[in-house]
Amino acid sequence: MSKIQTVTGTISGDQLGVTYSHEHLITRPPQPVIDEDPDLCLDSIEKAVQELEYFSMAGGEAIVEMTTIDYGRDINALRTIASHVPVHIVAPTGFLKGAYHAPLVRDRSITQLVDVMVREVTEGIDGTDSKAGVIKAGSGHNQISDEEEKVLRAAARAQLETGAAISTHTQAGTMGLEQVEILRAEGVDAGRIIIGHLDRNLDWDYHRALANGGVYLMYDHLSKEKYAPDSRRVEFIKTLIQEGFGRQILLSGDFGRRSYWTSQGGGPGFTYILWRFIPWLREAGVSESQIEDMLVNNPRVALEMA
């Protein structure tokens, strides 16, 4: 039986259901980041519960919560949230990007970082029995720093030891191919790699090259018109499906700001994808089975502990 690790325990793959594959519920970035942009701090359990209630009402069943150690991950808060809503929450191990994690990883060896990640996947996070269900690593805009490469290689080795998938941060959608090259060089199977934020960089040749490499492509900025209109995201997703890559697409909103949450008086909120974006895919000719792949089947396969 396939298994997926959530903050409240292990579930079978068929229990996961409709999944947003990259979200944030509780965050606390480094203080200078909060001072500059307090909208990035998500610290209300009550509001997170309320937002997930809306998500559940819209048909959502699972969230991959991608807040890492260097971005203020709070496993006890996630456990509390999960106890109040009928939504599975998958938590990560690993680190976000060098701008946040450099002081935490600079003086650690790859082996030491692997030990942290493996322990959080196999034993639990921060003294709890809640195990990480995915490994995160990332890189900056148009570059991969020494610290970021170290984390990517550690994530790869932890993946080989635990079977958990690697889900990455790409700043503005850049460096995805380079991330894959590093991870593959360490022996990670392409089917265990999820490249994030690709709809920040809607370059068709780039997306096709990643798809041809066999990795998952994450479209996780749905609704964010400041980067690109959703009509272009629909176009890219439909084209990928037509070219045979529909089983490699994951969807989410990365709604990691207070101003994105309906419960905080903002929007579009966690209902947006299910109530607005998915109907646009249907209008574009994407079938129900193809939508189910992106929201249910692909996340299930990607998150299974291989």
Secondary structure, DSSP 8 states (H G I E B T S, - for coil): --EEEETTEEEEGGG--SEEEEE-SSB---HHHHHH-GGG-B--HHHHHHHHHHHHHTT--EEEE---GGGT--HHHHHHHHHHSS-EEE-EEE---HHHHHHHHTTS-HHHHHHHHHHHHHT-STTSS----EEEEEEBTTB--HHHHHHHHHHHHHHHHH---EEEEEGGG--HHHHHHHHHHTT--GGGEEE--GGGS--HHHHHHHHHTT-EEEE--TT-TTT--HHHHHHHHHHHHHTT-GGGEEE-----SGGG-GGGT-SS-TTHIIIIIHHHHHHTT--HHHHHIIIIIHHHHHHS--
